[in-house]
Amino acid sequence: MTRTWLLLAFAVLALLAVVAWSIRRRRLSTALALGVVLPIAYCLPGAFVYRHISVPLPKATPYDADAKKRHEYLDTYDEGYRTGLAGTLRTYCFAPEHTTRGFYEGLDKGNEIFYRCLGLARSRRLLNILAAGDGVILRSSGSDVEPPPQDGHLKTVPRK
């Protein structure tokens, strides 16, 4: 079943409906306490996994010759991977080229996993635009979109 996230979304909505129905005649303090506890209980496992997940770092980087740049690249790659894995898309402005490249390459890989888990088709168009805006041209990894040319215009390449 490729759309298992729909099942989870409906299960959460059903659980919230059952909780709301069961506390409709309770005291307001009970409802407020549940209103605080339920979101925390829902988000806590996700936050735990987000912090403790093992990030597959690349063995070779464009900065292997410089140990400091390589370390910074891998740190930001880790940050980008976790950001993409969470389904978030953000920019990495006003940073040196090696850290920006690490962030966007990690974001690309994490986003790939995120979309694969949801069973959705993935387009790198917006990611390429954001990366190009910060001065990074992402390497193509068999996606449906080529890296943007220097003039900023994107063209779609069909998958084979």
HUWO-V896512 format. One record per pair of residues at least 24 apart in sequence whose C-alpha atoms are under 10 Angstrom apart, sorted by the first residue. I is the first residue (numbers start at 0). J is the second residue. Records with the same first field share a line. If there is no record, write none. Layout:
I: J  J
This chain:
0: 118
1: 115  116  117  118  119
2: 116  117  118  119
3: 116  117  118
4: 116  117  118
5: 117
11: 41
45: 85
46: 85
49: 81  82  84  85
50: 81
52: 81
53: 77  81
54: 78  80  81  84  105  109
55: 80  105  108  109
56: 80  105
57: 104  105
60: 97  101
61: 97  100  101
62: 97
68: 95  96  97  98  101
69: 97  98  101
70: 97  98  101
71: 95  97  98  99  101  102
72: 96  97  98  99  100  101  102  104  105
73: 97  98  100  101  102  105
74: 98  101  102  105
75: 99  100  101  102  103  104  105  106
76: 100  101  102  103  104  105  106  107  108  109
77: 101  102  104  105  106  109
78: 102  103  105  106  109
79: 103  104  105  106  107  108  109  110
80: 104  105  106  107  108  109  110  111  112
81: 105  106  108  109  110
82: 106  107  109  110  113
83: 107  108  109  110  111  112  113  114
84: 108  109  110  111  112  113  114  116
85: 109  110  112  113
86: 110  111  112  113  114
87: 113
88: 125  126  129
89: 126  129  130
90: 126  129  130  132  133
91: 129  130  132  133
92: 129  130  132  133  134
93: 133  134
94: 133
95: 133  134
96: 133  134  135
97: 135
99: 130  133  134  135
100: 130  133  134  135  136  137
101: 135
102: 130
103: 127  129  130  131  133  135  136  137
104: 130  135  136  137  138
107: 137  138  140
108: 140
111: 142
122: 155
123: 155
124: 153  154  155
125: 153
127: 151  153
128: 152  153
